[in-house]
Amino acid sequence: MKNMFLSLYRLMTRSGRKGIAGAALLLTAGVSYSVFASFSSTQPPLLVEAGAAAVMQEPAFTTLQPVLLSQSSSIILLGTVLSHETANIFPRREGIVEDIYVDIGDKVTKNQVVALLLPKGVEGQSTAVIAEKNARKAQAQSDYVTTQNVAQETLINAQQKIQEKETALFIAKREQDSFLQQFAEQAANVRQMVDQGFTTVRQARQVTEQILIGSNSRPGDTVQEEDLLDQLGQLSRQTRHDVAPLFTALYDAEQAYPSVSDARKQEHIVEILHLANDALNGTITLLSATPSVPTMQTGFYTQQELANLTNKVLASQESILKMQEKIEDAVNMYEKLIAAEPELYKAYRSGKTEAAMSNKVRMMTSELRTIQNNYELTDASQQQMVERYRTMVDVANAQLQSEVAQSGHREIRSPFSGTVSKRFIEVGKIVASSMTAFELTDVPTSLAKKAKSEIQFGLPEHLAGALHIGETLVFFLPESEEKTYQAEVARISPQVDRQTHTVTVQAKVDDSLNLPHHTSVRVRIVDRATPLFRIPSFAVKREDDGNVLWVLNEESNLPYKARVSVRSEDGEFAEVTGNITAESRIILDSPGTIALPTEESPESTPTSL
């Protein structure tokens, strides 16, 4: 049965409306057959996919793939003709029309009297009162301008303070980045000094070992007194006894250094440096107790040899002392840097520096927030002051206008030259200053030099990229859709209307096309980025303030909602655009007859059928 409906759908799609009659006859026969077959058929329902039928596991949906009509879609928008040669004439006060001098089709010139009002009250109201009201208005305007200038200057000063503080905060953040870099550099410097210290210790140990036993390679891990060279310390045997444990302690500490954790290496190298210095001091003492001879003699050092050995030890001691100073300086600089920014150092150690702030950045941020709050208060205060003086100007102007209105202004004059196209007043009719008396055409204006008329319409926000200045669009009059006209896009508003969510567009109409002012037109916009599909009308469901389709997910076999926009509908088929593709499987079943869990669509909220 479902195959038959889909066959009918494809037939009508290919044949258009001409095949509807044949399709209806075939549909009637199919319904009769389905009634009979429903009593005997025990097969599960069929799922139509890509125009072919297939048996699915229960539950199954009747689906259909949409027909891609075009890779682009169009929309009809309502527009209005704006004539740049049109102007209105207003009376300057309210009153009763006494006489009318011009009518439709008459030519008028600038400042020509076109109508007359009856006198109102006493003509020629005291000029002194008008002068007084005018002086009050001038004073109010002067005070208003002064208040505006003061408010503007105050806000400029406040903005300047904000900019200065923002600049200071920017610099502080750069200094904060520098602090983080300095933490890394100083930590690396300390590690480098520690490594250099270990190298210095090793060199000192090698010098001591070479002097004590005459070699840098020896059996065993310790040096005993009997391992020392015989000629050393002959003048004082105690020096031989004292230097051996000092060297052993240095050697043991040196061997243990590689296995020390990184956190303790700095502390350990300081201890080794002290041990190295002690071993060197013991070696100096040992050499001072070693006899020497002027010339070479077996078993003794010459005076020059003994002096050379002593100089080696002293040079090693100097290297040890310099390295101790370097390590101490590096550690002090690092600790001083940490003490300056302890919170920033914690963030550096934890590796979470994104939200970290130095003391200066924290202070600058707080000060900037305070200045910004003060600016908002100052702005509100100045706006209130300006508004109060503006109100005083309005009051003074209203009083002046009232006095002027009482004094006469009987004549209604045309401020433009042109042709009368409409008349809105009648003799004896009461008119107000806000009421249009006449409408003129053929009024020479600067806009008319560019284009005599334009069409204006609101372009939906999501189609803002579909039009560009200089492009040509198509429009037609409501009573004749077959006859189309062209207009060139001349202006596109840079702002979106918050209420209608549209962008105002004006398109220039050819001067040869004479359209009355405020004539309604329909504009056809082509959206080349949005494909247009055709589906059965009954597949579109109305929900809240929009239209949705039920679409079957091929992977999860669950339905979800896809929002669409209906561009046209004839009762049988609907042309839509939205979050579907040519491969989408549109569910044709009624939502009220199916109860299944649904999955969340990327563009829709999850609901159930």
C-alpha positions as CSV (number, residue, x, y, z in Angstrom):
1,M,0.0,0.0,0.0
2,K,2.8,2.4,0.9
3,N,4.6,1.5,-2.3
4,M,1.5,2.5,-4.2
5,F,1.3,5.9,-2.4
6,L,5.0,6.5,-3.2
7,S,4.5,5.6,-6.8
8,L,1.6,8.1,-6.9
9,Y,3.9,10.7,-5.4
10,R,6.6,10.1,-8.0
11,L,4.0,10.1,-10.8
12,M,2.6,13.5,-9.7
13,T,6.1,14.8,-9.2
14,R,7.0,14.0,-12.8
15,S,3.7,14.8,-14.4
16,G,2.7,17.9,-12.4
17,R,-1.0,18.7,-12.1
18,K,-1.9,17.1,-15.3
19,G,-1.4,13.6,-13.7
20,I,-3.5,14.4,-10.7
21,A,-6.7,13.0,-12.2
22,G,-5.2,9.7,-13.2
23,A,-3.4,9.5,-9.9
24,A,-6.6,10.0,-8.0
25,L,-8.3,7.1,-9.9
26,L,-5.4,4.9,-9.2
27,L,-5.4,5.9,-5.6
28,T,-9.1,5.0,-5.3
29,A,-8.4,1.5,-6.6
30,G,-5.4,1.2,-4.3
31,V,-7.5,2.1,-1.3
32,S,-10.1,-0.6,-2.1
33,Y,-7.3,-3.1,-2.5
34,S,-5.7,-2.1,0.7
35,V,-8.9,-2.6,2.7
36,F,-9.1,-6.2,1.4
37,A,-5.5,-6.8,1.9
38,S,-5.4,-5.5,5.4
39,F,-7.5,-8.4,6.7
40,S,-5.2,-11.1,5.3
41,S,-1.7,-9.6,5.2
42,T,0.5,-10.5,8.2
43,Q,3.7,-8.9,6.8
44,P,5.4,-6.2,8.8
45,P,5.0,-2.6,7.5
46,L,7.3,-1.5,4.7
47,L,9.8,1.5,4.9
48,V,10.2,3.4,1.7
49,E,13.8,4.7,1.3
50,A,15.2,6.5,-1.7
51,G,12.0,5.7,-3.7
52,A,12.3,1.9,-3.0
53,A,10.6,-0.4,-0.5
54,A,12.5,-2.4,2.1
55,V,11.4,-4.5,5.1
56,M,12.7,-3.2,8.5
57,Q,12.5,-4.4,12.0
58,E,9.5,-3.2,14.0
59,P,8.7,-0.4,14.5
60,A,9.0,1.0,11.0
61,F,8.2,4.4,9.5
62,T,7.0,5.4,6.1
63,T,9.7,7.7,4.8
64,L,10.4,9.6,1.7
65,Q,13.4,11.4,0.4
66,P,12.7,15.1,-0.6
67,V,13.0,16.1,-4.2
68,L,15.7,18.7,-4.8
69,L,14.2,21.4,-7.0
70,S,17.1,23.8,-7.0
71,Q,20.4,24.4,-5.3
72,S,19.1,27.9,-4.5
73,S,15.8,29.1,-3.1
74,S,13.8,32.3,-3.4
75,I,11.6,34.3,-1.1
76,I,9.0,37.0,-1.8
77,L,9.3,40.1,0.4
78,L,6.9,43.0,0.6
79,G,8.3,46.4,-0.4
80,T,7.2,50.0,-0.8
81,V,8.0,52.5,-3.5
82,L,9.7,55.7,-2.2
83,S,9.5,58.6,-4.5
84,H,12.3,61.1,-4.0
85,E,10.3,63.7,-5.9
86,T,7.5,63.7,-3.3
87,A,7.0,66.2,-0.5
88,N,4.2,67.1,1.9
89,I,2.7,70.5,2.9
90,F,1.7,71.0,6.6
91,P,-0.2,73.9,8.2
92,R,1.8,75.8,10.8
93,R,-1.0,75.7,13.4
94,E,-4.3,74.1,14.0
95,G,-7.4,75.8,12.8
96,I,-10.4,75.7,10.4
97,V,-9.9,75.8,6.7
98,E,-11.4,79.0,5.2
99,D,-10.4,78.7,1.6
100,I,-8.3,76.4,-0.8
101,Y,-6.4,77.9,-3.7
102,V,-5.0,74.8,-5.5
103,D,-6.1,71.3,-6.3
104,I,-4.7,68.1,-7.9
105,G,-2.7,68.7,-11.0
106,D,-2.0,72.4,-10.3
107,K,1.6,73.7,-10.4
108,V,2.8,75.5,-7.3
109,T,5.9,77.5,-6.6
110,K,8.0,77.8,-3.4
111,N,6.3,80.0,-0.7
112,Q,3.1,80.1,-2.7
113,V,-0.1,80.4,-0.6
114,V,-2.1,77.2,-1.2
115,A,-4.9,77.6,1.5
116,L,-6.2,79.9,4.2
117,L,-7.3,79.3,7.8
118,L,-9.9,81.2,9.8
119,P,-8.5,83.7,12.4
120,K,-8.0,82.2,15.8
121,G,-8.6,84.4,18.8
122,V,-7.3,87.9,18.8
123,E,-5.1,88.6,15.7
124,G,-1.7,90.1,16.3
125,Q,-1.0,88.9,19.9
126,S,1.3,91.1,21.8
127,T,4.8,91.0,20.2
128,A,6.3,91.7,23.6
129,V,5.0,88.4,25.0
130,I,6.4,86.6,21.9
131,A,9.7,88.3,22.3
132,E,9.8,87.3,26.0
133,K,9.0,83.7,25.2
134,N,11.6,83.7,22.4
135,A,14.2,85.1,24.9
136,R,13.4,82.3,27.4
137,K,13.8,79.7,24.6
138,A,17.1,81.2,23.6
139,Q,18.4,81.1,27.2
140,A,17.2,77.6,27.6
141,Q,19.0,76.5,24.4
142,S,22.2,78.2,25.6
143,D,22.0,76.5,28.9
144,Y,21.3,73.2,27.2
145,V,24.3,73.6,24.9
146,T,26.5,74.5,27.8
147,T,25.4,71.5,29.7
148,Q,26.0,69.2,26.8
149,N,29.6,70.6,26.4
150,V,30.3,70.2,30.1
151,A,28.9,66.6,30.1
152,Q,30.9,65.8,27.0
153,E,34.1,67.1,28.5
154,T,33.5,65.3,31.8
155,L,32.9,62.0,30.0
156,I,36.0,62.6,27.8
157,N,38.1,63.1,30.9
158,A,36.6,59.9,32.5
159,Q,37.3,58.0,29.3
160,Q,40.8,59.2,29.2
161,K,41.4,58.0,32.7
162,I,40.0,54.6,31.7
163,Q,42.3,54.4,28.7
164,E,45.3,55.4,30.9
165,K,44.4,52.7,33.4
166,E,43.8,50.1,30.6
167,T,47.2,51.0,29.2
168,A,48.8,50.6,32.6
169,L,47.0,47.3,33.0
170,F,48.3,46.1,29.6
171,I,51.8,47.0,30.6
172,A,51.3,45.2,34.0
173,K,50.2,42.1,32.2
174,R,53.2,42.2,30.0
175,E,55.3,42.6,33.1
176,Q,53.5,39.6,34.5
177,D,54.4,37.6,31.5
178,S,58.0,38.8,32.1
179,F,57.7,37.5,35.7
180,L,56.7,34.1,34.5
181,Q,59.6,34.1,32.0
182,Q,61.9,35.2,34.8
183,F,60.7,32.4,37.0
184,A,61.7,29.9,34.3
185,E,65.0,31.7,33.6
186,Q,66.0,31.9,37.3
187,A,65.0,28.3,38.0
188,A,67.1,27.3,35.0
189,N,70.0,29.5,36.2
190,V,69.9,27.8,39.6
191,R,70.0,24.4,38.0
192,Q,72.9,25.4,35.8
193,M,74.8,26.7,38.7
194,V,74.2,23.5,40.6
195,D,75.5,21.5,37.7
196,Q,78.5,23.7,37.3
197,G,79.1,23.3,41.1
198,F,79.1,19.6,40.7
199,T,81.7,19.8,37.9
200,T,83.8,22.1,40.1
201,V,83.6,19.6,43.0
202,R,84.6,16.8,40.7
203,Q,87.6,18.8,39.5
204,A,88.6,19.6,43.1
205,R,88.3,15.9,44.0
206,Q,90.5,14.9,41.1
207,V,93.2,17.5,42.0
208,T,93.1,16.3,45.6
209,E,93.3,12.6,44.6
210,Q,96.1,13.2,42.2
211,I,98.2,14.9,45.0
212,L,97.3,12.4,47.7
213,I,97.9,9.1,45.9
214,G,99.5,10.3,42.6
215,S,96.7,9.0,40.4
216,N,93.0,9.5,39.6
217,S,92.4,5.8,39.4
218,R,92.7,3.6,42.4
219,P,91.3,0.3,43.8
220,G,88.6,0.5,46.4
221,D,86.2,3.3,47.4
222,T,88.1,4.8,50.3
223,V,91.6,6.2,50.8
224,Q,93.5,5.1,53.9
225,E,96.5,6.8,55.4
226,E,98.7,4.1,54.1
227,D,97.5,4.8,50.6
228,L,99.0,8.3,50.6
229,L,102.3,9.0,48.9
230,D,105.2,8.4,51.4
231,Q,106.8,11.8,50.9
232,L,103.6,13.6,52.0
233,G,103.3,14.9,55.6
234,Q,106.7,13.7,56.8
235,L,107.0,16.7,59.1
236,S,103.7,15.9,60.8
237,R,102.2,12.5,60.6
238,Q,98.9,13.8,62.0
239,T,98.3,15.7,58.8
240,R,98.3,12.3,56.9
241,H,95.9,10.9,59.4
242,D,93.5,14.0,59.1
243,V,93.3,14.3,55.3
244,A,92.3,10.7,54.5
245,P,88.8,10.9,56.0
246,L,88.2,14.3,54.5
247,F,88.9,13.0,51.0
248,T,86.7,9.9,51.7
249,A,83.8,12.0,52.8
250,L,84.1,14.1,49.6
251,Y,84.3,11.1,47.4
252,D,81.2,9.5,49.0
253,A,79.2,12.7,48.6
254,E,80.2,13.0,45.0
255,Q,79.2,9.4,44.3
256,A,75.8,9.9,46.0
257,Y,75.0,13.1,44.1
258,P,73.5,11.5,40.9
259,S,70.9,9.6,42.9
260,V,69.7,12.6,44.9
261,S,66.3,14.0,43.8
262,D,66.1,17.2,41.9
263,A,64.4,18.9,44.8
264,R,67.5,18.2,47.0
265,K,70.3,18.7,44.6
266,Q,70.7,22.3,45.4
267,E,71.0,21.6,49.1
268,H,73.3,18.6,48.4
269,I,75.7,20.5,46.2
270,V,76.2,23.1,48.9
271,E,77.2,20.4,51.3
272,I,79.6,18.8,48.7
273,L,81.2,22.2,48.1
274,H,81.9,22.5,51.8
275,L,83.4,19.0,51.8
276,A,85.5,19.8,48.8
277,N,86.8,23.0,50.5
278,D,87.6,21.0,53.7
279,A,89.5,18.4,51.6
280,L,91.5,21.1,49.9
281,N,92.3,22.7,53.2
282,G,93.5,19.4,54.5
283,T,95.6,19.0,51.4
284,I,97.2,22.4,51.9
285,T,98.0,21.5,55.5
286,L,99.4,18.2,54.3
287,L,101.6,19.9,51.8
288,S,102.8,22.4,54.3
289,A,104.0,19.4,56.5
290,T,105.8,17.9,53.5
291,P,109.6,18.5,53.3
292,S,111.2,19.7,50.0
293,V,114.7,19.7,48.6
294,P,116.4,22.2,46.3
295,T,117.1,19.6,43.6
296,M,115.5,16.4,42.5
297,Q,116.0,13.6,45.0
298,T,114.2,10.3,45.2
299,G,111.4,10.3,47.9
300,F,111.2,14.0,48.1
301,Y,109.6,16.9,46.2
302,T,111.6,19.7,45.0
303,Q,110.7,23.2,46.2
304,Q,109.3,24.0,42.7
305,E,107.2,20.8,42.6
306,L,105.8,21.4,46.1
307,A,104.9,25.0,45.1
308,N,103.2,23.8,41.9
309,L,101.1,21.4,43.9
310,T,100.2,24.1,46.4
311,N,99.1,26.4,43.6
312,K,96.9,23.7,42.1
313,V,95.1,23.3,45.4
314,L,94.8,27.1,45.9
315,A,93.3,27.4,42.4
316,S,90.8,24.6,43.1
317,Q,89.9,26.4,46.4
318,E,89.3,29.6,44.5
319,S,87.0,27.8,42.0
320,I,85.1,26.3,44.9
321,L,84.6,29.7,46.6
322,K,83.5,31.4,43.4
323,M,81.1,28.6,42.7
324,Q,79.7,28.9,46.2
325,E,79.1,32.6,45.5
326,K,77.5,32.0,42.1
327,I,75.1,29.4,43.6
328,E,74.3,31.7,46.5
329,D,73.7,34.6,44.2
330,A,71.4,32.6,41.9
331,V,69.4,31.2,44.8
332,N,69.1,34.7,46.3
333,M,67.8,36.2,43.0
334,Y,65.3,33.3,42.6
335,E,64.0,33.6,46.2
336,K,63.8,37.4,45.9
337,L,61.7,37.0,42.7
338,I,59.5,34.5,44.4
339,A,59.0,36.8,47.5
340,A,57.9,39.6,45.1
341,E,55.1,37.5,43.6
342,P,54.3,34.5,45.8
343,E,50.8,33.9,44.3
344,L,52.2,34.1,40.7
345,Y,54.9,31.7,41.6
346,K,52.4,29.2,42.9
347,A,50.5,29.4,39.6
348,Y,53.8,29.0,37.8
349,R,54.7,25.9,39.8
350,S,51.2,24.4,39.3
351,G,51.3,25.2,35.5
352,K,47.9,27.0,35.7
353,T,49.0,30.5,34.7
354,E,45.9,31.4,32.6
355,A,43.9,33.0,35.4
356,A,46.9,33.9,37.5
357,M,47.5,37.6,38.3
358,S,50.5,39.4,39.7
359,N,50.1,41.9,42.6
360,K,50.3,44.8,40.2
361,V,47.8,43.3,37.7
362,R,45.4,42.6,40.5
363,M,45.7,46.1,41.8
364,M,45.4,47.6,38.3
365,T,42.3,45.4,37.5
366,S,40.6,46.6,40.7
367,E,41.4,50.2,40.0
368,L,40.2,49.9,36.4
369,R,36.9,48.4,37.6
370,T,36.5,51.2,40.1
371,I,37.1,53.8,37.3
372,Q,34.7,52.1,35.0
373,N,32.0,52.1,37.7
374,N,32.6,55.8,38.3
375,Y,32.4,56.5,34.6
376,E,28.9,54.8,34.4
377,L,27.7,56.8,37.4
378,T,29.1,60.0,35.9
379,D,27.5,59.2,32.5
380,A,24.1,58.6,34.1
381,S,24.4,61.8,36.1
382,Q,25.4,63.9,33.1
383,Q,22.7,62.4,31.0
384,Q,20.1,63.3,33.6
385,M,21.5,66.9,33.7
386,V,21.4,67.2,29.9
387,E,17.9,65.7,29.8
388,R,16.7,68.2,32.4
389,Y,18.0,71.1,30.3
390,R,16.6,69.6,27.1
391,T,13.2,69.4,28.7
392,M,13.5,73.1,29.7
393,V,14.2,73.9,26.0
394,D,11.1,71.9,25.0
395,V,9.0,73.7,27.5
396,A,10.2,77.1,26.4
397,N,9.7,76.2,22.7
398,A,6.2,74.9,23.4
399,Q,5.3,78.1,25.2
400,L,6.7,80.1,22.3
401,Q,4.9,78.1,19.7
402,S,1.7,78.5,21.6
403,E,2.1,82.3,21.6
404,V,3.0,82.3,17.9
405,A,0.0,80.1,17.1
406,Q,-2.3,82.5,19.0
407,S,-0.9,85.3,16.9
408,G,-2.1,84.0,13.6
409,H,-0.3,82.1,10.8
410,R,-3.5,82.0,8.7
411,E,-1.8,81.2,5.4
412,I,-0.7,77.7,4.5
413,R,2.3,78.2,2.2
414,S,4.1,75.6,0.1
415,P,7.8,75.3,1.1
416,F,8.5,73.5,-2.3
417,S,7.9,73.9,-6.0
418,G,6.0,71.0,-7.6
419,T,2.7,69.6,-8.8
420,V,-0.2,68.8,-6.4
421,S,-0.8,65.1,-6.5
422,K,-3.1,64.8,-3.4
423,R,-5.3,67.1,-1.3
424,F,-6.2,66.1,2.2
425,I,-8.1,69.2,3.4
426,E,-11.6,70.6,2.8
427,V,-13.1,74.0,3.4
428,G,-14.5,74.1,6.9
429,K,-12.4,71.1,8.1
430,I,-10.4,71.4,11.3
431,V,-6.7,70.8,10.7
432,A,-3.7,70.4,13.0
433,S,0.0,71.2,12.5
434,S,0.7,67.5,12.3
435,M,-1.9,66.9,9.5
436,T,-0.8,66.7,5.9
437,A,-2.6,69.3,3.8
438,F,-1.2,68.6,0.3
439,E,1.2,66.1,-1.3
440,L,3.4,67.4,-4.1
441,T,5.2,65.5,-6.9
442,D,8.0,66.6,-9.2
443,V,9.8,68.3,-6.3
444,P,13.4,68.8,-7.2
445,T,15.6,67.2,-4.4
446,S,19.2,66.0,-4.2
447,L,18.0,62.4,-3.9
448,A,15.9,62.7,-7.0
449,K,19.0,63.6,-9.0
450,K,20.4,60.1,-8.2
451,A,17.1,58.2,-8.6
452,K,13.6,59.5,-8.9
453,S,12.2,56.5,-7.0
454,E,13.4,53.5,-5.1
455,I,11.8,50.5,-3.5
456,Q,12.4,49.8,0.1
457,F,12.0,46.5,1.9
458,G,13.2,44.5,4.9
459,L,15.6,41.7,4.2
460,P,15.6,38.9,6.8
461,E,18.7,38.8,8.9
462,H,19.7,35.3,7.8
463,L,19.6,36.4,4.2
464,A,21.8,39.5,4.8
465,G,24.6,38.0,2.6
466,A,22.3,37.3,-0.3
467,L,22.3,40.9,-1.6
468,H,25.2,43.3,-2.2
469,I,25.2,46.9,-3.4
470,G,25.2,47.1,-7.2
471,E,23.3,43.8,-7.7
472,T,20.1,43.6,-9.7
473,L,16.9,42.2,-8.1
474,V,13.5,41.4,-9.5
475,F,10.2,42.9,-8.3
476,F,6.6,42.9,-9.5
477,L,3.3,44.6,-8.6
478,P,0.8,42.5,-6.6
479,E,-1.8,42.6,-9.3
480,S,0.5,41.3,-12.1
481,E,3.0,38.6,-11.0
482,E,3.8,37.7,-14.6
483,K,5.3,41.1,-15.5
484,T,8.5,41.7,-13.6
485,Y,10.7,44.8,-13.2
486,Q,14.3,45.2,-12.2
487,A,16.0,47.4,-9.6
488,E,19.6,48.0,-8.6
489,V,20.5,47.7,-4.9
490,A,21.7,51.1,-3.9
491,R,21.6,51.1,-0.1
492,I,21.8,48.4,2.6
493,S,21.4,49.4,6.3
494,P,24.4,48.5,8.5
495,Q,22.1,47.7,11.4
496,V,19.6,45.0,12.1
497,D,16.1,46.0,13.3
498,R,15.8,44.5,16.8
499,Q,12.0,44.1,16.5
500,T,11.7,42.6,13.0
501,H,15.2,41.1,12.7
502,T,15.5,42.6,9.2
503,V,18.0,44.8,7.4
504,T,16.5,47.7,5.5
505,V,17.4,47.6,1.7
506,Q,16.7,50.3,-0.9
507,A,17.0,49.5,-4.6
508,K,17.0,52.1,-7.4
509,V,14.2,51.9,-10.0
510,D,14.8,53.0,-13.6
511,D,13.6,56.6,-14.1
512,S,11.5,55.5,-17.0
513,L,9.3,53.4,-14.7
514,N,6.7,55.7,-13.1
515,L,5.4,54.2,-9.9
516,P,3.3,56.2,-7.4
517,H,4.7,57.0,-4.0
518,H,4.1,54.3,-1.3
519,T,3.0,51.8,-4.0
520,S,3.2,48.2,-2.6
521,V,5.5,45.8,-4.5
522,R,6.8,42.3,-4.1
523,V,10.5,41.6,-4.2
524,R,11.9,38.2,-5.2
525,I,15.2,37.4,-3.4
526,V,17.3,34.4,-4.5
527,D,19.3,32.7,-1.8
528,R,21.9,30.7,-3.7
529,A,23.3,29.1,-0.5
530,T,20.1,27.4,0.5
531,P,18.7,24.5,-1.6
532,L,15.0,24.2,-2.2
533,F,13.1,20.8,-1.8
534,R,9.6,19.6,-2.6
535,I,7.8,17.3,-0.2
536,P,4.2,16.4,0.4
537,S,2.3,19.1,2.2
538,F,1.0,16.8,5.0
539,A,4.6,16.0,6.0
540,V,5.1,19.6,7.3
541,K,3.9,20.0,10.9
542,R,3.2,23.3,12.5
543,E,4.8,23.7,16.0
544,D,4.9,26.9,18.1
545,D,6.0,29.7,15.8
546,G,7.6,27.6,13.1
547,N,7.4,24.5,10.8
548,V,9.1,21.2,11.4
549,L,9.6,17.9,9.7
550,W,10.1,14.5,11.3
551,V,13.3,13.0,9.9
552,L,14.5,9.4,10.5
553,N,18.1,9.0,11.6
554,E,19.6,6.1,9.5
555,E,22.1,5.1,12.2
556,S,19.9,5.1,15.3
557,N,16.6,4.5,13.5
558,L,15.1,7.2,15.7
559,P,13.1,10.2,14.5
560,Y,14.1,13.8,15.2
561,K,12.7,17.2,14.4
562,A,14.2,19.4,11.7
563,R,13.0,23.0,11.4
564,V,12.1,24.2,7.9
565,S,10.8,27.3,6.2
566,V,7.9,26.9,3.8
567,R,8.5,29.0,0.7
568,S,5.3,27.9,-1.2
569,E,2.4,25.4,-0.8
570,D,-0.4,24.4,-3.1
571,G,-2.2,22.0,-0.9
572,E,-0.5,18.9,-2.3
573,F,3.1,19.8,-2.2
574,A,5.2,22.2,-0.3
575,E,8.5,23.8,-1.3
576,V,10.7,24.1,1.8
577,T,14.3,25.0,2.9
578,G,15.9,24.0,6.1
579,N,18.0,21.5,7.9
580,I,17.5,18.6,5.4
581,T,19.4,17.2,2.5
582,A,18.4,15.2,-0.6
583,E,19.3,12.0,1.3
584,S,17.2,12.9,4.4
585,R,14.4,10.4,5.1
586,I,11.2,12.3,5.8
587,I,8.7,10.5,8.0
588,L,5.2,10.6,6.4
589,D,3.4,8.9,9.3
590,S,1.2,11.0,11.6
591,P,3.0,11.9,14.8
592,G,-0.1,11.2,16.9
593,T,-0.1,7.5,15.9
594,I,3.6,6.8,16.8
595,A,5.1,6.7,20.2
596,L,8.8,6.2,20.2
597,P,11.8,7.8,21.9
598,T,13.4,10.5,19.8
599,E,17.0,11.6,19.6
600,E,18.3,15.1,19.7
601,S,18.8,16.9,16.4
602,P,21.8,19.2,16.2
603,E,19.4,22.0,15.4
604,S,16.3,20.8,17.3
605,T,15.4,20.1,20.9
606,P,14.4,16.4,21.6
607,T,10.8,15.7,21.8
608,S,8.6,12.6,21.3
609,L,6.2,11.9,18.5
